[in-house]
Amino acid sequence: MAIMICPICGWKVSDAAPACPSCGTLINGAKLKAIRRAAEQELPEPKQKRSDRLGSSSVAVLLTLVFSVLGLGILAFTYLPR
């Protein structure tokens, strides 16, 4: 008797049990293999984390540079003699 993980809900189930006590998935030979294949096909690809694409620190640096350039431009046009 071994403990396995239900492919549908992730509950720990004995391989001697006829079905998962949590979700009712049948736990036996061919049906279990079919359920596992279906569950594997339905899993979406993991999405890339937002922090992997563009870190918040790089956004902060970019905004700081943009506002610095804008501030210097405004100061130059305001206080430099014409």
Buried (B, 14 or more C-beta within 10 A) or exposed (E): EEEBEBBBEEEEBEEEBEBBBEEEBBBEEEEBEEBEEEEEEEEEEEEEEEEEEEEEEEEEEEEEEEEEEEEEEEEEEEEEEE
